[in-house]
Amino acid sequence: MAQSTDEQLRSLVSGRTVLSEFVASVAAAGPNTFVQWLDGEELVGWTFDEVADKVARVAQGLVDLGVQRGDFVVLMMRNIAEFHVADLAVLAAGATPVSIYNSSSPQQVAYLINHCGATAAIVEDDDFLARFLDDEAPAKPSLRTLVSVRPSSGHDANVHDWNQLLESSPLDLGEAAAAISPSDIATVIYTSGTTGNPKGVVLDHENICWTVECLREGVGIIEEGWKTISYLPMAHVAERAVSHYGAISNRMVVTCCPDMNSIAAYAGRVRPNLLFGVPRVFEKIYAGINAVLAADPEKAQQVADAVATSIPIREKMTLGTASQEEIETFEFLDAVAFSTIRELLGMNELELMVSGAAPLNPALFSWFRGIGIPLSEIYGMSESCGPITFTALRPKAGTVGQALPGVSVKLAEDGEVMFRGGNVFKRYLHDEENTAETIGPDGWVHTGDIGEIDDEGYLKIIDRKKELIITAGGKNISPSNLENALKSISVIGQSFAVGDQQPFVAALVVLDADGARAWANASGKAELSLEQLASDVELLAHIDAEVARVMERFNNAERVKKVKVFHEEWLPDTDLMTPTQKLKRRGLRAKFADDIAALYS
C-alpha cells in the first residue's frame, strides 16, 4: 500500500488542533487512564475525564489572572502529571506554552522569557521558582504572572498557587478548541544547541497534528491503551511528540517519571509497550547487563554466543526470509536466555523501542534486536516537529530508516540531508535571517547533517556538517563514527574525538562505571576507586589494546592514535552535553584544552 502524500495528510488533519484532538480523545476514552505516576510502590493517576476537568479549571484560572490570547506562557517542571494539564490549559486559554529545560540557569531563564516575551510562567516548585526570582539575572519586563504547582507554605505572595487555579469554574473546552486555528502557534521549542544562543522553533497546530498522523501511519502498529514512560525533558520535541501529543491522539497511558535516572525501575514496574530513549540510555542498560554477567564469565560467554547466533536470524526474521529451522533456533535461545533478560529489564511487553536525538552504535542496535527487543532508530530535529525518517518494523543497522509518509528527503550536492513536508516548522521566532538560511524558497529544509541514502531509500547519517574533523593532512573524518567505536569498549562510557588541524586523531574518554568496576573485580583490583582506575597502568594498557582493536576497521588516517582517560561522567544539560546527551564540542574543547594539547605535545 502506497504511503500518504503530504497533501493527503494535510487533508486528513484539516481543521484539527492539539486541543481539539484532546477533546475528541476525552469523548472517546473519558474513563480510561491518561496520566499516572508512582506513589511509593503504587501506580495512581488521572483519567482523560479527570484531566479534562483540571485543564478547564486551570485555563479559566489563567484567564482570570490576565493571560490573553496570543500570550506566551513558559513551563518549567519535571515529568509530572501536572505538565500535561498545564500545557493543555495554556492552549485552552488561547495562549502558547513554551517549555524550559529544567537545569536552565536564572540567566538562561531570563533570556528565553525575554526572547519570546512570556507574560506568565508555571513552575513545579520553589527550586524552579528561585530561578525566576533571582535578583542577579536580567530583568524580565514582560513577565507578570507566576504560578507554582507545589508552593512552599511561606511562598512569595506574588506567586499564585496551582491549587487555587483548580478551584476556578471550568471553561468550556469545546468552545476553547473551536476558537483555535490550525495555523495558531502550538508551542515554541528552543533548540538546546551545541553552540550559541538557542533558537525558538515555531510549531503550529497543523505541524503537530500532521506529524502525529504521519507517525501513526508510518509505525502502523500503535494501539489505544499502549503504555509509555515520560522521562526525557518536556522541552525536547521528541518527548513532547511521544508522551504528550502522540499520547493524546493515540489515547495512550503515560507514566510520568520525574527522574531520568529512575527509568530502569519505572520500566520494571510499568512494562511499557512503547519506549523512546537517547543512545546513552540504551548504552547504560547494555553496560549494566554486561556488568551483572561479568560476575559469571561462563554465563557471560554463553549469552554472548547466543546473541551472536541470534543477530543474523533476527535480521532475516525482520525481512521475512528466515527458515523454519532458524526461527526455531531463535525461539529456543529466547526461551532459555533472552526472555529472562527482557523480563528483568521490564521490556517483555515492548512492541516498539525507539532511539533518537543522537547516533546509535550499530552494534548496540543489533544486540538489542538480537535479544528480541524491537529497537528502531529514528531521525529528526526540532525543525521537523520531531521525525523525518523512521522504519519501525523493518529497521536496518547503521541507518535511521526511510522517509516517513508525506516527508520528502534528498541530499544536496555536498551530501547535506534536506527534507520537506507538513512537518516543516514555520520559522525561528524573531529570527528572519536564520529562517531564510534554513528553509529554502522551495520549502526544502537544510538539516546541517551529512548523510547517504542507499538503494532502498534508507538514510545513514555520517555527521554534522560543521563537526567533521579536518586533519592537518586534509582528511575529512566523522568524529561520531570513531566515538561510537570507542564506546563499544566495555570500560568506556563516553568519548570525544579531536584532531582538527592536527597530525592525527586522538580522543578523550570517560570510564563506564559498571564496565570499569567489572574489569576491576575480574582483575583483582576491586578496592580501587574510579579515580584510581583512570590512572591504573594495567587498565590503561587494556584500553590502549582495545582502542587498537576497534580502530582496525578504519583507515590509518582515521584511527584514534591516543586517548586520555577520565573518571567523572560528563553530565547532560551542562557546558559539556546537551539535555539529550549530545556532545557540546566547543564546551569540551574549552574545558579540556590543556589535556587535548598534551595529547599532541
For each residue, the residues with C-beta under 8 A, 3 or more apart:
1:
2:
3: 217 218 404 405 406
4: 8 9 12 214 217 405 406
5: 8 9 405 406
6: 9 10 406 407 408 420 421 422
7: 10 11
8: 4 5 11 12 406
9: 4 5 6 12 13 210 213 214 217 405 406 422
10: 6 7 13 14 206 210 422
11: 7 8 14
12: 4 8 9 213
13: 9 10 16 182 206 209 210 213 422
14: 10 11 182
15: 20 182
16: 13 20 21 182 205 206 209
17: 20 21 91 177 180 181 182 184 186 205 209
18: 21 22 88 91 186 205 208 209 245 248
19: 22 23 88 91 92 173 176 177 180
20: 15 16 17 23 24 177 178 180
21: 16 17 18 24 25 209 212 245 248 249
22: 18 19 25 26 52 55 88 173 177 248
23: 19 20 26 27 52 173 174 177
24: 20 21 27 28
25: 21 22 28 29 34 48 248 249 251
26: 22 23 29 30 48 49 51 52 173
27: 23 24 30
28: 24 25 251
29: 25 26 32 34 48 224 251
30: 26 27 47 48 49 52
31: 47 48 49
32: 29 47 48 225 251 253
33: 36 45 46 47 253
34: 25 29 45 46 47 48 50 51 84 247 251 253 254
35: 45 46 51 81 84 253 254 255 256
36: 33 43 44 45 46 81 253 254 255 256
37: 43 44 45 80 81 255 256 257 258
38: 41 42 43 255 257 266 269
39: 42 43 44
40:
41: 38 269
42: 38 39
43: 36 37 38 39 255 269 270
44: 36 37 39
45: 33 34 35 36 37 81 253
46: 33 34 35 36 50 51 54 81
47: 30 31 32 33 34 50 51
48: 25 26 29 30 31 32 34 51 52 251
49: 26 30 31 52 53
50: 34 46 47 53 54
51: 26 34 35 46 47 48 54 55 84 85 88
52: 22 23 26 30 48 49 55 56 173
53: 49 50 56 57 170
54: 46 50 51 57 58 85 89 166
55: 22 51 52 58 59 85 88 89 92 173
56: 52 53 59 60 89 92 170 171 172 173 176
57: 53 54 60 61 165 166 167 168 169 170
58: 54 55 61 62 85 86 89 162 165 166 168
59: 55 56 62 63 88 89 90 92 93 171 173 176
60: 56 57 63 64 93 168 169 170 171
61: 57 58 64 65 89 164 165 166 167 168
62: 58 59 65 67 73 89 90 93 95 120 145 147 165
63: 59 60 66 67 93 94 171
64: 60 61 168
65: 61 62 120 145 147 160 165
66: 63 119 120 144 145
67: 62 63 71 73 90 93 94 95 119 120 145
68: 71 94 95 119
69: 93 94 95 179
70: 94 95 96
71: 67 68 94 95 96 118 119 120
72: 95 96 98 116 117 118 119 188
73: 62 67 90 93 95 96 97 98 118 119 120 121 122
74: 97 98 99 100 109 112 113 116 118 120 121 122
75: 83 86 87 90 97 98 99 100 121 122 123 234
76: 99 100 102 104 109 121 122 123 124 128 131 132
77: 80 82 83 86 102 122 123 124 128 149 234
78: 83 102 124 258 259
79: 83 230 231 232 234 239 243 256 257 258
80: 37 77 83 124 149 256 258
81: 35 36 37 45 46 84 85 256
82: 77 85 86 124 149 162
83: 75 77 78 79 80 86 87 234 244 256
84: 34 35 51 81 87 88 244 254
85: 51 54 55 58 81 82 88 89
86: 58 75 77 82 83 89 90 97 122 149
87: 75 83 84 90 91 97 99 187 234 244
88: 18 19 22 51 55 59 84 85 91 92
89: 54 55 56 58 59 61 62 85 86 92 93
90: 59 62 67 73 75 86 87 93 95 96 97 122
91: 17 18 19 87 88 94 95 96 97 176 180 186
92: 19 55 56 59 88 89 171 173 176 177
93: 59 60 62 63 67 69 73 89 90 176
94: 63 67 68 69 70 71 91 176 179 180
95: 62 67 68 69 70 71 72 73 90 91 119 120
96: 70 71 72 73 90 91 184 185 186 187 188
97: 73 74 75 86 87 90 91 187
98: 72 73 74 75 112 116 118 187 188 190 200
99: 74 75 76 87 187 189 233 234 235 240
100: 74 75 76 104 108 109 112 190 235
101: 104 108 190 192 233 235 573 579
102: 76 77 78 128 233 235 573
103: 572 573 574 579
104: 76 100 101 108 109 112 131
105: 108 109 131 137
106: 109 110 130 131 132 134 136 137
107: 110 111 137 138
108: 100 101 104 105 111 112
109: 74 76 100 104 105 106 112 113 131 132 137
110: 106 107 113 114 137 138 139 140
111: 107 108 114 115 138 197
112: 74 98 100 104 108 109 115 116 118 190 198
113: 74 109 110 116 117 118 121 132 140 142 143
114: 110 111 117 138 140 141 142
115: 111 112 200 429 430
116: 72 74 98 112 113 188 200 429
117: 72 113 114 142
118: 71 72 73 74 98 112 113 121 140 142 143
119: 66 67 68 71 72 73 95 142 143 144 145
120: 62 65 66 67 71 73 74 95 143 144 145 146 147
121: 73 74 75 76 113 118 132 143 145 146 147
122: 73 74 75 76 77 86 90 147 148 149 162
123: 75 76 77 128 129 132 146 147 148 149
124: 76 77 78 80 82 127 128 148 149 150
125: 128 129 148 149 150 151 152
126: 129 130 148 150 151 152 155
127: 124 130 131
128: 76 77 102 123 124 125 131 132
129: 123 125 126 132 133 146 148 151 155 156 159
130: 106 126 127 133 134
131: 76 104 105 106 109 127 128 134 137
132: 76 106 109 113 121 123 128 129 140 143 146
133: 129 130 156
134: 106 130 131 137
135:
136: 106
137: 105 106 107 109 110 131 134 140
138: 107 110 111 114
139: 110
140: 110 113 114 118 132 137 143
141: 114
142: 113 114 117 118 119
143: 113 118 119 120 121 132 140 146
144: 66 119 120
145: 62 65 66 67 119 120 121 160
146: 120 121 123 129 132 143 156 158 159 160
147: 62 65 120 121 122 123 159 160 161 162 165
148: 122 123 124 125 126 129 151 155 159 160 161 162
149: 77 80 82 86 122 123 124 125 162
150: 124 125 126 162
151: 125 126 129 148 155 159 161 162
152: 125 126 155
153:
154:
155: 126 129 148 151 152 159 161
156: 129 133 146 159
157:
158: 146
159: 129 146 147 148 151 155 156
160: 65 145 146 147 148 164 165
161: 147 148 151 155 164 165
162: 58 82 122 147 148 149 150 151 165 166
163: 166 167
164: 61 160 161 167 168
165: 57 58 61 62 65 147 160 161 162 168
166: 54 57 58 61 162 163
167: 57 61 163 164
168: 57 58 60 61 64 164 165
169: 57 60
170: 53 56 57 60 173
171: 56 59 60 63 92 175 176
172: 56 175 176
173: 19 22 23 26 52 55 56 59 92 170 176 177
174: 23 177 178
175: 171 172 178 179
176: 19 56 59 91 92 93 94 171 172 173 179 180
177: 17 19 20 22 23 92 173 174 180
178: 20 174 175
179: 69 94 175 176
180: 17 19 20 91 94 176 177 184 205
181: 17 184 205
182: 13 14 15 16 17 204 205 206 209
183: 204 205 206
184: 17 96 180 181 204 205
185: 96 188 202 203 204 426
186: 17 18 91 96 203 204 205 207 208
187: 87 96 97 98 99 203 208 240
188: 72 96 98 116 185 200 201 202 203 429
189: 99 200 201 203 235 236 237 240 382
190: 98 100 101 112 198 199 200 201 235
191: 198 199 201 382
192: 101 198 235 236 573 578 579 580 582
193: 196 197 198 199 578
194: 578 582 583 584 585 586
195: 584 586
196: 193
197: 111 193
198: 112 190 191 192 193
199: 190 191 193 428 429 431 434
200: 98 115 116 188 189 190 428 429 430 431
201: 188 189 190 191 237 382 383 425 428 429
202: 185 188 425 426 427 428 429
203: 185 186 187 188 189 207 208 237 385 425 426
204: 182 183 184 185 186 207 208 426
205: 16 17 18 180 181 182 183 184 186 208 209
206: 10 13 16 182 183 209 210 422
207: 186 203 204 210 211 385 422 423 424 425 426
208: 18 186 187 203 204 205 211 212 241 245 385
209: 13 16 17 18 21 182 205 206 212 213 249
210: 9 10 13 206 207 213 214 385 406 421 422 423
211: 207 208 214 215 241 245 384 385 386 387 422 423
212: 21 208 209 215 216 241 245 246 249 250
213: 9 12 13 209 210 216 217 249
214: 4 9 210 211 217 218 387 404 405 406 407 421 422 423
215: 211 212 218 219 222 241 246 386 387 390 404
216: 212 213 219 220 222 249 250
217: 3 4 9 213 214 220 405
218: 3 214 215 387 390 391 392 404 405
219: 215 216 222 352 390 392 393
220: 216 217 392 393
221: 351 352 392 393
222: 215 216 219 226 246 250 252 274
223: 226 250 273
224: 29 250 251 252
225: 32 251 252 253
226: 222 223 250 252 253 273 274 351
227: 252 253 255 270 271 272 273 274 349
228: 242 243 247 252 253 254 255 272 273 274 275 276
229: 243 254 255 257 263 266 267 270 272 275
230: 79 234 239 242 243 244 254 255 256 257
231: 79 239 257 258 259 260 262 263 266
232: 79 236 238 239 260 276 277 278 579 580
233: 99 101 102 236 239 573 579 580
234: 75 77 79 83 87 99 230 239 240 244
235: 99 100 101 102 189 190 192 579
236: 189 192 232 233 239 240 357 579 580
237: 189 201 203 240 241 380 381 382 385 386
238: 232 241 242 276 356 357 380 386 580
239: 79 230 231 232 233 234 236 242 243 244 276
240: 99 187 189 234 236 237 243 244 245 386
241: 208 211 212 215 237 238 244 245 246 385 386 387
242: 228 230 238 239 246 247 274 276 354
243: 79 228 229 230 239 240 246 247 252 254 276
244: 83 84 87 230 234 239 240 241 247 248 254
245: 18 21 208 211 212 240 241 248 249
246: 212 215 222 241 242 243 249 250 252
247: 34 228 242 243 244 250 251 252 253 254
248: 18 21 22 25 244 245 251
249: 21 25 209 212 213 216 245 246
250: 212 216 222 223 224 226 246 247
251: 25 28 29 32 34 48 224 225 247 248
252: 222 224 225 226 227 228 243 246 247 274
253: 32 33 34 35 36 45 225 226 227 228 247
254: 34 35 36 84 228 229 230 243 244 247
255: 35 36 37 38 43 227 228 229 230 266 270 272
256: 35 36 37 79 80 81 83 230
257: 37 38 79 229 230 231 260 262 263 266
258: 37 78 79 80 231 262
259: 78 231 262
260: 231 232 257 263 281
261:
262: 231 257 258 259 265 266
263: 229 231 257 260 266 267 277 281
264: 267 268 285 288 345 346
265: 262 268 269
266: 38 229 231 255 257 262 263 269 270 346
267: 229 263 264 270 271 272 275 345 346 347
268: 264 265 271 344 345 346
269: 38 41 43 265 266 346
270: 43 227 229 255 266 267 346
271: 227 267 268 346 347 348 349
272: 227 228 229 255 267 275 346 347 349 350
273: 223 226 227 228 349 350 351 352
274: 222 226 227 228 242 252 350 351 352 353 354
275: 228 229 267 272 347 350 352 353 354
276: 228 232 238 239 242 243 353 354 355 356
277: 232 263 281 282 353 354 355
278: 232 281 282 355 356 357 358 580 581
279: 282 283 355 357 358 359 360 361 364 581
280: 283 284 358 572 581
281: 260 263 277 278 284 285
282: 277 278 279 285 286 355 360 364 368 375
283: 279 280 286 287 361 364 487 493 512
284: 280 281 287 288 493 514
285: 264 281 282 288 289 345
286: 282 283 289 290 364 367 368
287: 283 284 290 291 490 493 512 514 515
288: 264 284 285 291 292 514
289: 285 286 292 293 341 345
290: 286 287 293 294 300 490 514 515 518
291: 287 288 294 514 515 517 518
292: 288 289 295
293: 289 290 296 299 300 303
294: 290 291 297 300 518 519 521 522
295: 292 518 521
296: 293 299 300
297: 294 300 301 522
298: 301 302
299: 293 296 302 303
300: 290 293 294 296 297 303 304
301: 297 298 304 305
302: 298 299 305 306 337
303: 293 299 300 306 307 337 341
304: 300 301 307 308
305: 301 302 308 309
306: 302 303 309 310 333 336 337 338
307: 303 304 310 311 367 370 371
308: 304 305 311 370
309: 305 306 312 313 329 333
310: 306 307 313 314 329 330 333 338 370 371 372
311: 307 308 314 315 366 367 369 370
312: 309 315 316
313: 309 310 316 317 322 326 327 329 330
314: 310 311 317 318 330 369 370 372
315: 311 312 318 319 369 397
316: 312 313 319 320 321 322 323 326
317: 313 314 320 322 326 327 330
318: 314 315 369 393 394 395
319: 315 316 322 394
320: 316 317
321: 316
322: 313 316 317 319 326 327 330
323: 316 326 327
324: 327 328
325: 328 329
326: 313 316 317 322 323 329 330
327: 313 317 322 323 324 330 331
328: 324 325 331 332
329: 309 310 313 325 326 332 333
330: 310 313 314 317 322 326 327 333 334 372
331: 327 328 334 335
332: 328 329 335 336
333: 306 309 310 329 330 336 337 338
334: 330 331 337 338 339 372
335: 331 332 339
336: 306 332 333
337: 302 303 306 333 334 340 341 371
338: 306 310 333 334 341 342 370 371 372
339: 334 335 342 343 348 372
340: 337 343 344
341: 289 303 337 338 344 345 371
342: 338 339 345 347 348 350 371 372 373
343: 339 340 346 348
344: 268 340 341
345: 264 267 268 285 289 341 342 348
346: 264 266 267 268 269 270 271 272 343
347: 267 271 272 275 342 350 353 373
348: 271 339 342 343 345
349: 227 271 272 273
350: 272 273 274 275 342 347 353 373 374
351: 221 226 273 274 374
352: 219 221 273 274 275 374 376 392
353: 274 275 276 277 347 350 368 373 374 375 376
354: 242 274 275 276 277 375 376 377 378 390 392
355: 276 277 278 279 282 360 365 375 376 377 378
356: 238 276 278 377 378 379 380 387
357: 236 238 278 279 580 581 582
358: 278 279 280 580 581 582
359: 279 461 480 484
360: 279 282 355 364 365 377 484
361: 279 283 364 365 484 485 487 488
362: 365 366 397 398 484
363: 366 367 488
364: 279 282 283 286 360 361 367 368 488
365: 355 360 361 362 368 369 375 377 395 397 398
366: 311 362 363 369 370 397
367: 286 307 311 363 364 370 371
368: 282 286 353 364 365 371 373 375
369: 311 314 315 318 365 366 372 373 374 375 395 397
370: 307 308 310 311 314 338 366 367
371: 307 310 337 338 341 342 367 368
372: 310 314 330 334 338 339 342 369
373: 342 347 350 353 368 369
374: 350 351 352 353 369
375: 282 353 354 355 365 368 369 395
376: 352 353 354 355 390 391 392 393 395 401
377: 354 355 356 360 365 390 395 399 400 401
378: 354 355 356 387 389 390 400 401
379: 356 387 388 389 390 400 401 459 461
380: 237 238 356 384 385 386 387 388 389 390
381: 237 384 388 447
382: 189 191 201 237 385 425
383: 201 424 425 438 445 447
384: 211 380 381 387 388 407 419 421 423 424 425 445
385: 203 207 208 210 211 237 241 380 382 423 424 425
386: 211 215 237 238 240 241 380 423
387: 211 214 215 218 241 356 378 379 380 384 390 404 407 423
388: 379 380 381 384 403 404 407 409 417 419 423 447
389: 378 379 380 400 401 402 403 404 407 409 458 459
390: 215 218 219 354 376 377 378 379 380 387 400 401 402 404
391: 218 376 394 395 396 401 402 458
392: 218 219 220 221 352 354 376 395 401
393: 219 220 221 318 376
394: 318 319 391
395: 318 365 369 375 376 377 391 392 399 401
396: 391 399 401 456 458
397: 315 362 365 366 369
398: 362 365 460
399: 377 395 396 454 458 459 460
400: 377 378 379 389 390 458 459 460 461
401: 376 377 378 379 389 390 391 392 395 396 458 459
402: 389 390 391 456 457 458 459
403: 388 389 407 408 409 419 457 459
404: 3 214 215 218 387 388 389 390 407 421
405: 3 4 5 9 214 217 218
406: 3 4 5 6 8 9 210 214 421 422 423
407: 6 214 384 387 388 389 403 404 419 420 421 423
408: 6 403 419 420 421
409: 388 389 403 417 418 419 453 459
410: 418 419 444
411: 415 416 417 418 451 452 453
412: 415 416 418 446
413:
414: 450 465
415: 411 412 450 451 452 462
416: 411 412 446 447 448 449 450 451 465
417: 388 409 411 447 449 450 451 459 461
418: 409 410 411 412 440 444 445 446 447
419: 384 388 403 407 408 409 410 424 444 445 447
420: 6 407 408 424 442 443 444 445
421: 6 210 214 384 404 406 407 408 424
422: 6 9 10 13 206 207 210 211 214 406
423: 207 210 211 214 384 385 386 387 388 406 407
424: 207 383 384 385 419 420 421 439 443 445
425: 201 202 203 207 382 383 384 385 428 439 445
426: 185 202 203 204 207
427: 202 431 432 435 439
428: 199 200 201 202 425 431 432 434 435 438
429: 115 116 188 199 200 201 202
430: 115 200
431: 199 200 427 428 434 435
432: 427 428 435 436
433: 436 437
434: 199 428 431 437 438
435: 427 428 431 432 438 439
436: 432 433 439
437: 433 434 446
438: 383 428 434 435 445 446
439: 424 425 427 435 436 443 444 445 446
440: 418 443 444 445 446
441:
442: 420
443: 420 424 439 440
444: 410 418 419 420 439 440
445: 383 384 418 419 420 424 425 438 439 440
446: 412 416 418 437 438 439 440
447: 381 383 388 416 417 418 419
448: 416 464 465 466
449: 416 417 461 462 463 464 465
450: 414 415 416 417 461 462 463 464 465 468 478
451: 411 415 416 417 459 460 461 462
452: 411 415 459 460 462
453: 409 411 457 458 459 460
454: 399 457 458 460
455:
456: 396 402
457: 402 403 453 454
458: 389 391 396 399 400 401 402 453 454
459: 379 389 399 400 401 402 403 409 417 451 452 453
460: 398 399 400 451 452 453 454
461: 359 379 400 417 449 450 451
462: 415 449 450 451 452 478 481
463: 449 450 467 468 478 479 480 481
464: 448 449 450 467 468 480
465: 414 416 448 449 450 468
466: 448
467: 463 464 479 480 585
468: 450 463 464 465 476 477 478 479
469: 476 477 478 479 497 498 499 500 505
470: 474 475 476 477 500 501
471: 474 475 477 499 500 501 502 503 504 505 557
472: 501 502 503
473: 503 557
474: 470 471
475: 470 471 557 558
476: 468 469 470
477: 468 469 470 471 482 497 499 505 557 558
478: 450 462 463 468 469 481 482
479: 463 467 468 469 482 483 496 497 498 585
480: 359 463 464 467 483 484
481: 462 463 478 484 485 554 558
482: 477 478 479 485 486 495 497 505 507 551 554 558 560
483: 479 480 486 487 495 496 497 507 583
484: 359 360 361 362 480 481 487 488
485: 361 481 482 488 550 551 553 554
486: 482 483 489 492 495 497 507 509 547 550 560 563
487: 283 361 483 484 492 493 494 495
488: 361 363 364 484 485 550
489: 486 492 515 543 546 547 550
490: 287 290 512 515 518 519
491: 511 512 515 516 519 539 542 543 546
492: 486 487 489 495 509 510 511 512 515 543 546
493: 283 284 287 487 510 511 512 513 515 569
494: 487 509 510 512 569 570
495: 482 483 486 487 492 507 508 509 510
496: 479 483 507 508 509 583 585 588 592
497: 469 477 479 482 483 486 505 506 507 560
498: 469 479 502 505 506 507 508 589 596 599
499: 469 471 477 502 504 505 506
500: 469 470 471
501: 470 471 472
502: 471 472 498 499 505 506 600
503: 471 472 473 600
504: 471 499 559 561 562
505: 469 471 477 482 497 498 499 502 558 559 560 561
506: 497 498 499 502 560 561 562 563 564 596 599 600
507: 482 483 486 495 496 497 498 560 562 563 564
508: 495 496 498 563 564 566 588 592 595 596
509: 486 492 494 495 496 543 563 564 565 566
510: 492 493 494 495 565 566 567 568 569 570
511: 491 492 493 515 516 530 533 534 565 566 567
512: 283 287 490 491 492 493 494 515 516
513: 493 516 517 530 569
514: 284 287 288 290 291 517 518
515: 287 290 291 489 490 491 492 493 511 512 518 519
516: 491 511 512 513 519 520 530 533 539
517: 291 513 514 520 521 526 530
518: 290 291 294 295 490 514 515 521 522
519: 294 490 491 515 516 522 523 533 539 542
520: 516 517 523 525 526 528 533 539
521: 294 295 517 518 525 526
522: 294 297 518 519
523: 519 520 538 539
524:
525: 520 521 528 533 536 538 539
526: 517 520 521
527:
528: 520 525 532 533 536
529: 532 533 567
530: 511 513 516 517 533 534 567
531: 534 535 567
532: 528 529 535 536
533: 511 516 519 520 525 528 529 530 536 539 567
534: 511 530 531 539 565 566 567
535: 531 532 540 565
536: 525 528 532 533 539 540
537: 540 541
538: 523 525 541 542
539: 491 516 519 520 523 525 533 534 536 542 543 565
540: 535 536 537 543 544 565
541: 537 538 544 545
542: 491 519 538 539 545 546
543: 489 491 492 509 539 540 546 547 563 565
544: 540 541 547 548 563
545: 541 542 548 549
546: 489 491 492 542 543 549 550
547: 486 489 543 544 550 551 560 563
548: 544 545 551 552
549: 545 546 552
550: 485 486 488 489 546 547 553
551: 482 485 547 548 554 558 559 560
552: 548 549
553: 485 550
554: 481 482 485 551 558 559
555: 558 559
556: 559
557: 471 473 475 477
558: 475 477 481 482 505 551 554 555
559: 504 505 551 554 555 556
560: 482 486 497 505 506 507 547 551 563
561: 504 505 506
562: 504 506 507 599
563: 486 506 507 508 509 543 544 547 560
564: 506 507 508 509 592 595 596 598 599
565: 509 510 511 534 535 539 540 543
566: 508 509 510 511 534
567: 510 511 529 530 531 533 534
568: 510
569: 493 494 510 513
570: 494 510 574 576 577 583 588
571: 574 576 577
572: 103 280 577 578 579 580 581
573: 101 102 103 192 233 577 578 579
574: 103 570 571 577 584 587
575: 584 587 590 591
576: 570 571 583 584 587 588 591
577: 570 571 572 573 574 581 582 583 584
578: 192 193 194 572 573 581 582 584
579: 101 103 192 232 233 235 236 572 573
580: 192 232 233 236 238 278 357 358 572
581: 278 279 280 357 358 572 577 578
582: 192 194 357 358 577 578
583: 194 483 496 570 576 577 588
584: 194 195 574 575 576 577 578 587 588
585: 194 467 479 496 588 589
586: 194 195 589 590
587: 574 575 576 584 590 591
588: 496 508 570 576 583 584 585 591 592
589: 498 585 586 592 593 596
590: 575 586 587 593
591: 575 576 587 588
592: 496 508 564 588 589 595 596
593: 589 590 596 597
594: 597 598
595: 508 564 592 598 599
596: 498 506 508 564 589 592 593 599 600
597: 593 594 600 601
598: 564 594 595 601
599: 498 506 562 564 595 596
600: 502 503 506 596 597
601: 597 598
